[in-house]
Amino acid sequence: MPRLTPHRPTKSLPMPALRSLCATFLIASQVLLPVPALAQMQQILPGMGDGGEMTASAERHLGDQIARELYRDTDYIDDPVIAAYVQDIWQRLLTAARARGELTPELDERFAWTVLLGRDRNINAFALPGGYLGLNLGLVAVVGSRDELATVLGHELSHVTQRHISRIMSKQGKQMPLMIAGLILGMIAAGKSRNGDAGQAVIMGSQALFMQNQLSFSRDMEREADRIGFGVMTQAGFAPQGAAAMFEKLQYASRLNDNGSYPYLRSHPLTTERISDMQGRFQFRMDAAPPVPLAMDHAMIASRARVLTRPGVDVLRLWIESASSGEFAKSSPAQQAGTLYAAALSAKEMRDYKSARTLVERLVARTAEDPAAAKQARWLSAEIELAAGAAPKAAALLDAKSKERPEMMLAAEAATAMRQPAPMIPVLRDWVAANPRDATAWRTLANLYGAQNDTLRAVRADAEANVAILDYPAARDRFKAAQELIRQSRVVDHYEASIIDTRARTVEALVKEQAAEPPLK
């Protein structure tokens, strides 16, 4: 996968503190389990104005502010393979929400409807203002089917479509800015303290005044998100057993009193009432429901998520060894595919390309009769060849005209490495025209232009990548660099120069607007 380092401001909150700040916008019920104070912040929302309902535009604006911080964090990851898998589920849910009338035309137009992936191994997902959702790879790694993942995404989607953020704002009113100030001070104090006790004390103190009043209100929201989310995911074609299985996992973790690995459980605690309501909605008992079989491609995606959370060298070695263990032969074909995928990707991460190639060959053979899984195996094989410096071999495995984003990104990386960018430039150019907020695609296009020695267009594409991640100052600097190149050039492409000047003015206005925003930190 392309790995480009964007120009970014250097000062930002560390990911644990930032994720805690984002969790303050998560619509969740009161914490019922003994957990650290930072994890308890998942019920608070910021107050704006005089306590009236937040407009859709204001909510989107707030969401953009938070998303900008998430994009800047080192834990943010745009892995095209996992992102494409999640997007397929996400788009089906959005289509169902539109059909049911849950997603209104106004919200559909104004909100971002973007899922941001994080490397965090914690099992968590969270809704943010303005149609942004956060999804940890840790959750992708443990769900047993796309139906289970659809259950979580449908639930969080319903928090957004039902405007729970603005509804809490209406209830809490002017108290909320004080709460947010307390939380931010707490995070600053926690960052300066070795054990975080000082920060947690501030957070707990600022939170205590508001807990009781919010408890029943947010529980109602959880029940509403359960109900609507279940309707959305089943209308989208996902099996209700997936919801049952997800609740069963959470219920089991709840019985163990939560060992700390389930932040999603802390923010969405299961009460007997919620479980009974969902069992009635399933029209069958969770323990009697026919399980959703493990799909081969899902097993592979879950394995990829586990590896990409950076579990450490020792764990990667164990996964490589597991492909030769006695347990491997006893497992199902889907489990074997997942094991081989994790082993091959782990070997690639450790730069043991000989082992990676051997393992991926076994994976290709194992998945030959499953088209979706075979495609994933082929992409992994190409990824390994690219990492090993064998771009021509990678290119031979790929369809340069494919419209699937993972294959497109891999083919573009191979073309860049071989210094043969011309065939891929129109493909990427068309893609970013239809998907202007795809920062990875813009940076990949910039690499292609660079391989073609088209510096002006490369700089402009890099500027657009910064716009896509809402980093307007960095985008302005790149557009200024493009304008300087035009001034120094003897031969000017007036069409490209006009586009750059127009975009530079637009971004300059966005920089001024961003500078006027109150900081989140």
C-alpha positions in Angstrom: 0.0 0.0 0.0 1.2 3.5 -0.6 2.8 5.0 2.5 3.2 8.7 2.1 3.8 11.1 4.9 1.7 14.2 4.5 2.8 17.7 5.6 1.2 18.1 9.0 1.3 20.4 12.0 3.5 18.7 14.6 1.5 19.4 17.8 -1.5 17.3 18.4 -3.1 15.4 21.3 -1.8 11.8 21.8 -4.2 9.2 20.5 -5.5 8.0 23.9 -6.4 11.5 25.0 -7.7 12.4 21.5 -9.9 9.2 21.4 -11.2 10.1 24.9 -12.1 13.6 23.6 -13.8 12.0 20.6 -15.6 9.7 22.9 -17.2 12.7 24.6 -19.3 13.1 21.5 -20.3 9.4 21.4 -23.9 8.8 22.2 -23.7 6.3 25.0 -25.5 5.3 28.2 -24.1 5.8 31.7 -21.1 3.7 32.7 -22.2 0.8 34.8 -18.9 -1.0 35.2 -15.8 -0.1 37.2 -13.5 1.5 34.6 -10.8 4.2 34.5 -11.9 7.8 34.3 -10.7 8.3 30.8 -13.0 5.6 29.6 -15.9 7.1 31.5 -16.0 10.2 29.3 -18.1 8.5 26.7 -21.3 10.2 27.6 -20.6 13.9 27.4 -21.4 16.1 24.5 -20.3 19.8 24.0 -22.8 22.6 24.5 -23.1 25.2 21.8 -25.2 28.3 21.7 -27.9 28.8 24.3 -28.9 25.1 24.6 -31.2 25.0 21.5 -31.0 22.1 19.1 -27.8 22.2 17.1 -28.4 22.7 13.4 -27.2 20.1 10.9 -24.6 22.6 9.6 -23.2 23.3 13.1 -23.0 19.6 13.8 -21.1 19.0 10.6 -18.8 21.8 11.4 -18.1 20.4 14.9 -17.5 16.9 13.3 -15.0 18.4 10.9 -13.0 19.8 13.8 -12.8 16.5 15.5 -12.1 14.5 12.3 -9.2 16.9 11.5 -7.6 15.9 14.8 -8.2 12.2 14.1 -6.6 12.4 10.6 -3.5 13.9 12.1 -3.0 11.1 14.6 -0.5 8.4 13.9 -3.1 5.7 14.8 -5.3 6.7 11.9 -5.0 4.3 9.0 -6.4 4.2 5.5 -5.9 0.6 4.6 -7.6 0.2 1.2 -8.4 -3.5 1.7 -10.1 -3.2 5.1 -11.6 0.2 4.1 -13.2 -1.3 1.0 -14.7 -4.2 3.0 -16.1 -1.7 5.6 -17.4 0.6 2.9 -19.4 -2.1 1.2 -21.2 -2.7 4.5 -21.5 1.0 5.3 -23.0 1.9 1.9 -25.6 -0.9 2.2 -26.6 0.5 5.5 -26.8 4.1 4.2 -29.0 2.9 1.3 -31.3 1.0 3.7 -31.5 4.1 6.0 -32.6 6.2 3.1 -35.2 3.7 2.0 -36.6 3.6 5.6 -36.7 7.3 5.9 -34.2 7.4 8.8 -31.7 9.3 6.7 -33.3 12.5 5.5 -32.3 14.3 2.3 -31.0 17.2 4.4 -28.7 15.1 6.6 -27.7 13.0 3.6 -26.4 16.1 1.9 -24.9 18.0 4.8 -23.2 15.2 6.8 -19.9 13.5 5.9 -21.0 9.8 6.2 -17.3 8.8 6.6 -15.8 5.9 8.6 -12.4 6.5 10.0 -10.2 3.5 10.8 -7.8 3.4 13.8 -5.1 0.9 14.5 -6.2 0.6 18.2 -6.6 -3.1 19.4 -9.4 -2.1 21.7 -12.8 -3.4 20.6 -14.6 -0.1 20.0 -16.6 2.0 17.6 -18.0 5.5 18.1 -20.2 8.0 16.5 -19.1 11.6 16.1 -21.0 14.7 15.1 -21.7 15.4 11.5 -21.8 11.9 10.2 -18.3 10.7 11.1 -17.8 7.3 12.6 -14.7 5.9 14.2 -13.9 2.1 13.9 -11.0 0.4 15.6 -9.3 -2.4 13.8 -9.6 -4.3 17.1 -13.3 -4.6 16.6 -12.9 -5.7 12.9 -10.5 -8.4 14.2 -13.0 -10.0 16.6 -16.4 -9.9 14.8 -17.2 -13.3 13.3 -19.1 -12.1 10.2 -19.9 -9.0 8.2 -23.4 -9.2 9.8 -21.9 -8.6 13.2 -20.0 -5.7 11.9 -23.1 -4.4 10.3 -24.9 -4.6 13.7 -22.3 -2.2 15.2 -22.2 0.2 12.3 -26.0 0.2 12.0 -26.3 1.1 15.7 -23.8 3.9 15.5 -25.4 5.1 12.2 -28.7 5.3 14.0 -27.2 7.5 16.7 -26.4 10.0 14.0 -29.6 9.8 11.9 -31.7 10.3 15.0 -29.8 13.5 15.9 -28.9 12.3 19.4 -26.2 14.8 19.6 -28.5 17.8 19.1 -31.1 16.2 21.4 -28.6 15.9 24.2 -27.5 19.5 23.5 -31.1 20.6 24.0 -31.2 18.9 27.3 -27.9 19.9 28.8 -27.7 23.4 27.4 -25.1 25.8 28.8 -23.6 23.4 31.3 -21.8 21.5 28.6 -19.0 23.9 27.7 -17.9 23.8 31.4 -17.9 20.0 31.2 -15.7 20.0 28.0 -13.3 22.5 29.6 -13.0 20.1 32.6 -12.3 17.2 30.4 -9.7 19.0 28.3 -7.9 20.2 31.5 -8.1 16.6 32.7 -6.4 15.3 29.6 -3.7 17.9 29.8 -3.1 17.0 33.5 -3.1 13.3 32.6 -0.5 13.9 29.9 1.8 15.5 32.4 1.4 12.9 35.1 3.2 9.6 35.0 0.2 7.6 36.3 -2.5 9.9 35.1 -4.2 10.2 38.5 -4.2 13.9 38.5 -5.9 14.1 35.2 -8.4 11.4 36.1 -9.3 13.3 39.3 -10.1 16.5 37.3 -12.1 14.5 34.8 -14.1 12.7 37.5 -14.7 16.0 39.3 -16.0 17.8 36.2 -18.2 14.8 35.3 -19.8 14.0 38.6 -22.3 17.0 38.5 -23.9 15.8 35.3 -24.0 12.0 35.5 -27.3 11.3 37.1 -29.4 13.7 34.9 -28.0 12.1 31.8 -28.4 8.4 32.8 -32.1 7.8 31.8 -31.9 10.1 28.7 -28.9 8.2 27.2 -30.4 4.8 28.0 -33.4 5.8 26.0 -31.1 6.7 23.1 -29.4 3.3 23.3 -32.7 1.5 23.1 -33.7 3.7 20.1 -30.4 3.0 18.4 -30.9 -0.7 19.0 -34.3 -0.7 17.5 -33.6 1.5 14.5 -30.2 0.0 13.9 -31.6 -3.5 13.8 -34.2 -2.4 11.3 -31.6 -0.8 9.1 -29.2 -3.7 9.1 -31.9 -6.3 8.4 -33.3 -4.2 5.6 -29.8 -3.9 4.1 -29.8 -7.7 3.8 -27.7 -8.6 6.8 -28.8 -11.6 8.9 -30.4 -10.9 12.2 -28.3 -13.7 13.7 -25.4 -11.3 13.3 -27.0 -9.0 15.8 -27.8 -11.9 18.1 -24.1 -13.0 17.9 -22.8 -9.6 18.6 -25.1 -9.1 21.6 -24.0 -12.6 22.8 -20.3 -11.6 22.7 -21.0 -8.4 24.6 -23.2 -10.2 27.1 -20.5 -12.7 27.8 -17.9 -9.9 28.3 -20.4 -8.2 30.6 -20.7 -11.4 32.7 -16.9 -11.3 33.1 -17.3 -7.8 34.4 -15.4 -6.4 31.4 -11.6 -7.1 31.5 -10.9 -3.7 29.9 -10.6 -4.9 26.3 -14.2 -4.0 25.5 -14.5 -0.2 25.5 -17.6 -0.6 23.3 -19.2 -2.5 26.2 -18.4 0.3 28.6 -20.0 3.0 26.4 -23.0 0.7 25.5 -23.5 -1.3 28.7 -26.0 -4.1 28.3 -28.9 -4.1 30.7 -31.4 -6.9 31.1 -34.0 -4.7 29.6 -32.0 -4.0 26.4 -31.1 -7.7 26.0 -34.8 -8.8 26.4 -35.9 -6.1 24.0 -33.5 -7.3 21.4 -34.3 -11.0 21.9 -37.9 -10.2 21.3 -37.0 -8.3 18.2 -35.0 -11.2 16.9 -38.0 -13.5 17.4 -35.7 -16.2 18.6 -33.4 -16.9 21.5 -29.8 -15.9 21.0 -28.5 -19.3 22.2 -30.9 -21.1 19.8 -30.3 -19.0 16.7 -28.5 -20.8 13.8 -25.1 -19.2 13.6 -23.8 -17.3 10.6 -21.1 -19.4 9.1 -17.6 -18.0 9.0 -17.0 -16.7 5.4 -13.5 -17.2 4.0 -13.0 -13.6 2.9 -14.2 -12.3 6.3 -11.7 -14.5 8.1 -9.0 -13.0 5.9 -10.1 -9.4 6.6 -10.2 -10.1 10.4 -6.7 -11.6 10.2 -5.5 -8.5 8.3 -7.0 -6.2 11.0 -5.2 -8.2 13.7 -1.8 -7.9 12.0 -2.2 -4.2 11.2 -2.8 -3.3 14.9 1.0 -3.8 15.3 0.9 -6.5 17.9 4.6 -6.9 18.2 7.3 -9.2 16.7 6.7 -12.1 19.1 3.0 -12.3 18.1 3.8 -12.0 14.4 6.2 -15.0 14.8 3.5 -17.0 16.6 1.1 -16.3 13.7 3.6 -17.4 11.2 4.2 -20.6 13.1 0.5 -21.3 13.5 0.3 -22.1 9.7 2.4 -25.2 10.4 0.8 -26.3 13.7 -1.2 -29.4 14.3 -4.3 -27.3 15.0 -4.2 -25.9 11.5 -5.1 -29.2 9.9 -8.1 -29.6 12.2 -9.6 -26.2 11.4 -12.2 -25.4 8.8 -11.3 -24.1 5.3 -12.3 -20.6 6.3 -10.2 -20.7 9.4 -7.3 -22.1 7.5 -7.6 -19.2 5.0 -7.5 -16.7 7.9 -4.5 -18.4 9.5 -2.6 -18.4 6.2 -3.5 -14.8 5.5 -2.3 -13.7 9.0 0.9 -15.7 8.6 1.8 -14.4 5.1 1.1 -10.8 6.1 3.0 -11.2 9.3 6.0 -12.5 7.3 5.7 -9.6 5.0 5.6 -7.2 8.0 8.8 -8.8 9.2 10.4 -8.5 5.8 10.7 -12.3 5.5 9.6 -12.3 1.9 10.7 -15.8 1.1 8.3 -17.1 3.8 5.6 -14.6 2.9 5.7 -15.9 -0.7 5.5 -19.5 0.3 2.6 -18.8 2.7 0.7 -16.8 0.2 1.0 -19.5 -2.4 -0.6 -21.9 0.0 -3.3 -19.2 0.6 -4.0 -18.9 -3.1 -4.4 -22.6 -3.4 -6.7 -22.7 -0.3 -9.0 -19.9 -1.7 -9.1 -21.0 -5.3 -12.8 -22.1 -5.2 -14.0 -18.9 -3.4 -13.9 -15.9 -5.8 -14.1 -13.2 -3.0 -11.4 -14.9 -1.0 -9.3 -15.6 -4.1 -9.3 -11.9 -4.9 -8.1 -11.1 -1.4 -5.3 -13.6 -1.7 -4.3 -12.2 -5.1 -4.1 -8.7 -3.6 -2.0 -9.9 -0.7 0.3 -11.6 -3.1 0.8 -8.4 -5.1 1.3 -6.5 -1.9 4.1 -8.9 -0.9 5.8 -8.6 -4.3 5.7 -4.8 -4.0 7.2 -4.9 -0.6 9.9 -7.2 -1.8 10.8 -4.8 -4.6 9.4 -6.9 -7.4 7.0 -4.4 -8.9 6.7 -6.2 -12.3 5.6 -9.4 -10.6 3.0 -7.3 -8.6 1.8 -5.6 -11.8 1.3 -9.0 -13.5 -1.1 -10.0 -10.7 -3.2 -6.9 -11.0 -5.8 -5.4 -13.4 -4.7 -1.9 -14.1 -8.3 -1.0 -15.3 -10.0 -2.3 -12.2 -12.4 0.1 -10.5 -12.0 -1.6 -7.1 -10.0 0.8 -4.9 -7.6 -1.7 -3.3 -6.6 -3.1 -6.7 -6.4 0.4 -8.1 -4.0 1.6 -5.4 -1.8 -1.5 -5.7 -1.6 -1.1 -9.5 -0.8 2.6 -9.2 2.0 1.8 -6.7 3.4 -0.8 -9.1 3.3 1.6 -12.0 5.1 4.3 -9.9 7.8 1.8 -8.9 8.4 0.7 -12.5 8.4 4.4 -13.6 5.5 3.6 -16.0 2.8 5.9 -14.6 1.0 6.9 -17.9 -1.7 4.1 -17.9 -2.7 4.6 -14.3 -2.9 8.4 -14.3 -6.3 8.6 -16.1 -7.6 5.9 -13.8 -6.7 7.7 -10.6 -7.7 11.1 -12.1 -11.2 9.8 -12.7 -11.3 8.3 -9.3 -10.5 11.5 -7.4 -12.9 13.5 -9.6 -15.7 11.2 -8.3 -14.1 10.9 -4.7 -12.5 14.2 -4.0 -12.1 13.4 -0.2 -9.9 10.4 -0.8 -6.6 11.7 0.5 -4.8 8.4 -0.2 -5.8 8.4 -3.8 -4.7 12.0 -4.2 -1.3 11.2 -2.8 -1.0 8.1 -5.0 -1.8 10.3 -8.0 0.8 12.8 -6.8 3.4 9.9 -6.9 2.3 9.0 -10.4 2.7 12.6 -11.6 6.1 12.7 -9.8 7.2 9.5 -11.7 6.2 11.3 -14.9 8.2 14.4 -13.9 5.1 16.5 -13.9 6.0 18.5 -10.8 3.2 21.0 -11.0 0.4 18.5 -11.1 2.1 16.4 -8.4 2.2 19.4 -6.1 -1.4 20.2 -6.8 -2.5 16.6 -6.1 -0.6 16.8 -2.8 -2.4 20.0 -1.9 -5.7 18.3 -2.6 -4.7 15.4 -0.3 -4.3 17.9 2.5 -7.7 19.4 1.7 -9.2 16.0 2.0 -7.9 15.5 5.5 -9.1 19.0 6.4 -5.5 20.3 6.9 -6.1 23.7 5.1 -2.9 25.4 6.2 -0.8 22.6 4.7 -3.0 22.7 1.6 -2.5 26.5 1.2 1.3 26.1 1.4 1.3 23.5 -1.3 -1.0 25.6 -3.6 1.4 28.5 -3.0 4.3 26.2 -4.0 2.4 25.3 -7.2 1.8 29.0 -8.0 5.5 29.7 -7.5 6.3 26.9 -10.0 4.0 28.5 -12.5 5.7 31.9 -12.1 9.1 30.3 -12.7 8.0 28.2 -15.7 8.6 29.4 -19.2 5.8 27.2 -20.6 2.6 27.5 -18.6 -0.4 25.2 -18.8 -3.1 28.0 -18.4 -5.9 25.5 -17.7 -3.9 24.0 -14.8 -2.8 27.4 -13.6 -6.5 28.6 -13.5 -7.5 25.6 -11.4 -4.7 26.1 -9.0 -5.5 29.8 -8.6 -9.2 29.1 -8.0 -8.4 26.3 -5.5 -5.8 28.5 -3.7 -8.4 31.2 -3.1 -10.9 28.7 -1.8 -8.4 27.2 0.6 -7.3 30.6 1.8 -10.8 31.3 2.8 -11.0 28.0 4.6 -7.8 28.7 6.5 -9.2 32.0 7.8 -12.4 30.3 8.8 -10.4 27.5 10.6 -8.3 30.1 12.4 -11.4 31.7 13.8 -12.6 28.4 15.4 -12.3 27.9 19.1 -9.6 25.2 19.7 -10.6 21.7 20.8 -7.4 21.4 22.9 
